[in-house]
Amino acid sequence: MDRDLLAHLPVFLAVARQGSFAGAAAELSLSPSAVSHAIRMVESRLGATLFARTTRSVALTEAGNHLLGIIGPGFSQIEDGLDQFRANTGNVTGVLRLNVPRTALALAITPVIIELSQRFPQLTVEIAIDDASVDIIARGFDAGVRLGEMIAQDMVATRLTAPFKMILVAAPDYLARKGEPRAISELANHNCIGFRQITAGSLYDWELNDGGTMVSVAVRGSSIVTDATYAKELALAGVGITYLMEPLARAEIESGILTQLLPETAIEEPGLFLYYPKRAATAPKLRAFIDVAKYILKFRSGDRTSSANPSTR
């Protein structure tokens, strides 16, 4: 066994996870030069270039992705085992790594983090804010957050939010200037704030209810974004109409600074779920997060929904 190589593989995993040498250095409490040295050593021992480096970015090469897929799950199992060992002392410790889309932060994650910090002060939660679909196991995450319909069947899922609707909204200022659409077909006459899917790279067609039938509507406008929170910001500024999760716009609608349009066209989404591999479910750090998340959901919803599996919602 190459002990030096084995000792430096966690550095490789940290760089892959953080997407930068500086981020990995901060995570591991090492200097950037020490991280660079470790990666050079791993590449030398394996005879392969693992990262494509520029002055501004670090990306995994094909060889790097292959190595990540091979060793990532194994190191995750080791971390889970150590966490379970530590849990025998009665403390929940370690680092819980989550992959979370930006829109889920305020809706589902922040309340859990607040409660966790009070109940388990020795537990650190590291959150990678990422709207792209990623392999959480290969990337070294303990769990991820996505809409229920987007979760692979081989993953376990725990509900974080109640189901919610996807709605059309615009600012009163925009509607005063452009008028309010009265039918789906009239969206073609409006400036619609588009959304590009990061993973697929394609523009997202708005899914709407047209008299009981779900239709996909290709919209056009002067702005295309990859972040729903920024789409809301543009809508608030009077740029145009956008398509959002209803909870993301609820406060603005109630205060009158956004107006919901064509409410009969809103479709219901299953809600946000925490997902993770089955083997990780017994890890104390993840179990603590799940228990707190369930407590908060029950408190918010009056226990209206308790499904732990999106297929049973």
N, C-alpha and C positions, 0 to 999 in steps of 0.2 A: 504493500500500500504506500502511495506517495503522500506522506504526512504533510509536507509543505503545501502540496496542491490542495489537499483536503481542507487545510486550515484557511486557505485563501478563497475557497468557493463562496462562503457567505458574503464576501466583498463583491464578487460577481453578481450574486443575487440582489444585493442592495442597489448596485448601479442599474441593473435591469428594472428593478422596482421603481426607483426614483427617476430614472431617465436622465441622470446627470451624475458626474463625479462629485460635484460639490454637495448635492443632496445626499449621496451615499456617505460621504465623509461626515456630514452632520448627523445622520442616523447612527453611524457606528462610532462616533466620537473619535474620528481619525482625521489626520490632515489630508487635504486633497492630493498631495504628493505621495502619501502612503497608499491611498486608494489607487492612484495611477500605477505605482510600483507593483501592487498586488495583481492588478489586471494584466500588466505586461508579463508577470511571472506565470499566471494561469494560461495566457495565450501562448507563451513560449513552451510550457510543458505539454500543452495539447496540440501545438503546431497548427493553430487556427486563429484567425482574427475574429474576435467575438463582438466587437463594437465598431461601427462606422463613426468616426469622430470628425466634427468640424469645429470651428471656433465658437459656434453657438449651440450645437446640439450633439447628443450622443444617442445612437440608435443601434439596436441589435442587428447583427448580420444574420444571414441564413444559418450559419454555424452557431451563432449565439442563441438564436431561437431554438435550435435543435437541442443544445445543451440545457437551456432553461427548461424545456419540456421534459428532459430526462431526470434532472436532479431536483427541480423545484418541488414536486410532490413529496419526495423523500425528506427534504429538509423541513417541509411543513409538518410532516408526521413526527419528526424528531422534536420540533418546537412544541407540538401538541402534547407529546409524551412528557416533556419536561414540565409543562404547565400543570399537567395532571399530578405529577410528582409533588410539585410545590403546593398544590391544592390540599395535599394531605396535612399541611400545617394549619389549614383553616383559612388561608388568605388567598384571594384572587389577585394574581400578579401577572406580570409579563406585558407584552405588547399585542393588542388586537388590531390587525390590519384590515381595513375595509375599503372597498372600491365603490364609490357613491356618485351618482349623477348630481349635478349642482342643484337641480330643482328639488331633490329629495332632502336636502340639508335642513331647511327650515320646516318642511312638512313632516319629516319623520325622524331625523337624526339628532338635531339639537336638543330636543327635550330628553332623549335617552342619555346623551352625553352629560347633561346637567345632573341627572339623577345618579348616573354611574359614578361621577366624580365624588358625590357625597357618600355613596354606599361602599365604593371600592377605591379608595384614594391611591392604592398601590398599583392599580391597573392603568395602563396607558393605551389610549385609543388613537391610532394613526389613520387618518382618512386621506385617501387619494381621490381628489375630485375629478371625475372622468366620465364623460358622456358616451364614450365609445364602448362597444361590447368587447370585453377582454376575457381571456382564460384566467380566472382568478386563481386556480390551482397552480398553473405554470408560473404566474406572476408573483406568487408568494403571498396572496391575500387569504385571510381566514374566511371572508365572506364578502358578498357584494349586495347591492340594492338595485332592483329593476322593477318594471311593471310585471305583473304576474304572467302575462301572456308571452313575455320575452325570456322566461327562465327555462333552461334545458330540463328535460324530463328526468335526467339522472341526478338532479340536485334536490335537496330538501329545501322547502320554503316556509318562512314564518311571516305572517301578515304584519305589516307595520302601520298601514292606514286602512280606513274604510274605503270601499269603492267610491269613485268620484266621477264627475262628468267632465268631458272636454268641451269647452265652450268658446264662442266667438265674442271678442270684446273690442271696444274702441273708446277713445276719449270723447266726451261731449263736444270738445272743440272741433275734432275731426268731423263728427257727424253734423255739426252746424254748418261746416263748409261743404261737405260732400253729400249729405243726406244719409238716411239710414236704409240699408238694403232690406227689402221685404220678402225676398225669396233667394234660394241658393243661387239661382242663375244670375242674380244681380251682383254677386260677388265679383263677377268678371269686370264690372264697371268701377271697382274700387281698388285702392292701393292696399294690397295685402302683404303683410310682413311674413316672408317665407322662412322655412326652416330646412336647413340641410342636415341630413343624417351623417354623423361623423364616420361611422363604420362603413356604411354602404356608399357614401359620397353622393347620394342622389337627393333630389329635393323631395320633401315629404308632402304627399297629397293629403289634404285635410279630409278626415273621415267624418261624415255627417249623416244624420238620420233624415231621409227624404220620404216622409209618409210611411214609415215603418221599414224602409229598405235602407241599408247602409250604402252610401255612395262615397267614392273617393274623388275629391275635387282638386284639380291642379290649379293653383292660384298664381297670380303675377303681381309684382309690385316693385317698388324702388329699393327695397331692403331684403336681404337674406341673411339669416343669422344661424348659429349653431347652438345657441343658448336661450332657453325659454325665458329666463329672468331678464335678459337684455331685450327680447321681443316685447316683454311687458313694459320695459322702460321706454321703448320707442312708441308703443301704443299710448302710454301716459303723456308722451310729448306731442301727441297729435299726428304722428306720422301716418298711421293707417290702422287697419283691422288686423288682429292677430288671433291665434288659436292656442288656448292655454288650459292647463288643469284648473278646474274651478277653485280648488282651495288656494291656488297661487294668486288668484285675483279676487278672492272673496272680500277681503278688507277694503279693497279699492272700489268694488261694486257697492258695498254697503255705505261707503262714504260719498259715493256719487262721482268719483273722479274717473271711473270707468263704467261703461254701460254694456250690459250683455245684449247681444244681438241674436235674433232668430232662435230663441230658447228651445223651440220645438225640434231643432236640428241637433241638439246636444246628444252625444252618445256616452254610454257609461263604460269606464275602464275598471278593471278588477281591483285597482289600487296598487300600492307599492309593497314589495316583499323583500325581506332579507333572505338571501339564498346561499347555500354552502353545501359541501360534500357531506354525505352521511357520516363518514368516519370522524368529521370534525364536531359533530353535534354534542359530544360528551366533554369537549375541552372546557374547563372551568371558565376561562375568559369569555368564550362565545356563549356559554350557558348563562353567564351573568348578564350579558347584553340582551339575550333573548328574553330572559325573565323580566328584565326592566321594561323592554319594549312591549311585552304583553300586558304588563301592569298599566303602562301609559295608554295603550290602545283601549283597554277596558275602561279606564277612567274617562277617556275622551268620548267614547261611543256608548257608554252605559251598557257595555257587553253586547251590543247589537251584532257584532261579528267576531267570531273567535277562530275562524278557519286557519289552520296552519298549512294548508295546501291550496295553491291557486286553482287546482283542478276541481276542488270541492266548493269553491266560493259560490 
